[in-house]
Amino acid sequence: MPTEPLSQKEIEDRLRELPGWSLAGDRIERRYRLGDHFAATALVVHVAQIQQELNHHSDLTLGYDSVAVSVNTHSAGGITDKDFELAARVEGVAPGHGAS
């Protein structure tokens, strides 16, 4: 069964549960600040592992001391439960890397 995009209201409601995440067009996104480049790189690797487990992949942008995560479900043409599941998993591991 294909995954269906969430409504605007569902997206807004779900974003309230994920402080720091925002809607940007047809994607949800967040930028994390970390202590240095090594910590940022470690977070990217951890997020990549989560993405493999979920078989759902985001765009990751690695900066010197930052990581940006941007996600939607291309096959559904919008934002789905899969995107929020990935975002919640990233939120769960980011503090362990010193992210804010």
C-alpha positions as CSV (number, residue, x, y, z in Angstrom):
1,M,0.0,0.0,0.0
2,P,1.5,3.4,-1.0
3,T,2.2,5.9,1.7
4,E,-0.2,8.9,1.5
5,P,1.0,12.5,2.1
6,L,-0.2,14.2,5.3
7,S,-2.5,17.1,5.3
8,Q,-1.3,20.6,6.1
9,K,-3.0,20.4,9.5
10,E,-1.5,17.0,10.3
11,I,2.0,18.3,9.4
12,E,1.6,21.4,11.6
13,D,0.3,19.3,14.5
14,R,3.2,16.8,14.1
15,L,5.8,19.6,13.9
16,R,4.6,20.8,17.4
17,E,6.0,17.5,18.7
18,L,9.4,18.2,17.2
19,P,10.8,21.5,18.4
20,G,13.4,22.9,16.0
21,W,11.9,21.2,13.0
22,S,10.1,23.4,10.4
23,L,8.2,23.1,7.2
24,A,10.1,24.3,4.1
25,G,8.0,23.8,1.0
26,D,7.3,20.1,0.6
27,R,9.9,19.1,3.2
28,I,10.5,19.1,6.9
29,E,13.9,20.2,8.1
30,R,16.2,21.1,10.9
31,R,19.7,22.4,11.4
32,Y,21.8,21.1,14.4
33,R,24.7,22.9,15.9
34,L,27.6,20.8,17.3
35,G,30.8,21.4,19.1
36,D,33.1,20.8,16.1
37,H,33.5,19.1,12.8
38,F,34.2,15.7,14.2
39,A,31.0,15.7,16.2
40,A,29.0,16.9,13.2
41,T,30.5,14.1,11.1
42,A,29.6,11.5,13.8
43,L,26.0,12.7,13.8
44,V,25.9,12.3,10.0
45,V,27.1,8.7,10.2
46,H,24.6,8.0,12.9
47,V,21.7,9.5,10.9
48,A,22.9,7.5,7.9
49,Q,22.6,4.3,10.0
50,I,19.0,5.2,11.0
51,Q,18.1,5.9,7.4
52,Q,19.4,2.5,6.4
53,E,17.3,0.8,9.1
54,L,14.2,2.7,8.1
55,N,14.9,2.4,4.3
56,H,14.0,6.1,4.1
57,H,16.7,8.7,3.3
58,S,16.9,12.4,3.9
59,D,19.2,15.1,2.4
60,L,22.1,15.7,4.8
61,T,24.3,18.7,4.7
62,L,27.5,18.6,6.7
63,G,29.1,21.9,7.7
64,Y,32.1,22.6,9.9
65,D,30.0,22.4,13.1
66,S,26.5,21.8,11.8
67,V,24.3,19.2,10.2
68,A,21.1,20.1,8.2
69,V,18.5,17.4,7.7
70,S,15.8,17.8,5.1
71,V,13.3,15.1,4.3
72,N,10.1,14.3,2.4
73,T,8.7,11.1,0.7
74,H,9.4,11.5,-3.0
75,S,7.3,8.6,-4.0
76,A,4.2,10.1,-2.2
77,G,4.9,13.6,-3.4
78,G,4.9,15.2,0.0
79,I,5.4,14.7,3.7
80,T,4.3,11.4,5.3
81,D,4.5,9.5,8.5
82,K,7.8,8.0,7.3
83,D,9.4,11.5,7.4
84,F,8.2,12.2,10.9
85,E,9.5,8.7,12.0
86,L,12.9,9.6,10.7
87,A,12.8,13.1,12.3
88,A,11.9,11.6,15.7
89,R,14.7,9.1,15.5
90,V,17.2,11.8,14.6
91,E,15.9,13.9,17.5
92,G,16.5,10.9,19.8
93,V,20.2,10.5,18.9
94,A,21.2,14.1,18.3
95,P,21.7,15.1,22.0
96,G,24.1,12.2,22.4
97,H,26.4,13.9,19.9
98,G,26.1,17.3,21.7
99,A,23.7,18.7,19.1
100,S,21.5,21.7,19.9
